[in-house]
Amino acid sequence: MKAIVVYDSKYGNTKIVAEKIVEGISEAGEVDATLNRISEVDIKKIPDYDIILVGSPNHMGGPTRSVKKFIDGLKKLEMKEKYIAIFDTYMGGDFEKAVKKMKSRIKEKVPGSKPEILELSIKVQGMKGPIEVDELPKCKEFGHNIVNLMSK
Ligand SMILES: Cc1cc2nc3c(=O)[nH]c(=O)nc-3n(C[C@H](O)[C@H](O)[C@H](O)COP(=O)(O)O)c2cc1C
């Protein structure tokens, strides 16, 4: 089985989360994981994967514009029965987590994908990070959860 982790990142923290998730997925040895920055992903290749993970920094309570565009782009592809998982990084504050908006956007735009959407939110210490130390192990663990979900 094949997984692709697509992320956007302004200051590099969401990139680190994406890398750790890939490590977590790869450790199990059953799922082949590819990492792609969102600006470099070839969206036409997305249907080659069994699970698509999308990550974004929280920008004003939602994902970045590139992430929204990517999710909207999935609409035109054969996404039936595909797994989707989402993750974000956030600083905290009054706005909601970006994963919440990502989830509702996926439900709206990609209705054929599997309804179970795993999600992860990782807290950073300030606008530019770094990631809170306690949060780091959750990233690899999320990778393990992905493999468990797919091998059910
Ligand atoms: C324009 C902008 C808006 C942001 N808005 C929020 C917000 O509403 N809530 C929040 O928790 N963090 C907010 N942040 C902080 C981001 O969560 C933080 O910069 C990000 O997680 C770092 O990830 P990155 O290193 O991958 O860019 C904002 C950051 C930027 C640059």
The ligand as a Gaussian input file, in Angstrom:
#p B3LYP/6-31G(d) Opt

LIG

0 1
 C       -0.774000      34.590000       8.935000
 C       -0.765000      33.688000      10.130000
 C       -1.934000      33.477000      10.842000
 C       -1.934000      32.612000      11.969000
 N       -3.100000      32.396000      12.633000
 C       -3.118000      31.484000      13.654000
 C       -4.346000      31.172000      14.304000
 O       -5.407000      31.682000      13.980000
 N       -4.317000      30.262000      15.303000
 C       -3.176000      29.639000      15.694000
 O       -3.235000      28.815000      16.579000
 N       -1.997000      29.929000      15.092000
 C       -1.935000      30.833000      14.096000
 N       -0.746000      31.126000      13.472000
 C        0.482000      30.501000      13.948000
 C        0.752000      29.249000      13.133000
 O       -0.003000      28.208000      13.657000
 C        2.238000      28.920000      13.122000
 O        2.922000      29.968000      12.478000
 C        2.454000      27.633000      12.362000
 O        1.886000      26.546000      13.065000
 C        3.868000      27.349000      12.104000
 O        3.909000      26.334000      11.143000
 P        4.934000      26.396000       9.939000
 O        6.288000      26.511000      10.580000
 O        4.766000      25.091000       9.251000
 O        4.616000      27.557000       9.068000
 C       -0.730000      31.988000      12.382000
 C        0.457000      32.210000      11.642000
 C        0.447000      33.043000      10.537000
 C        1.736000      33.252000       9.768000

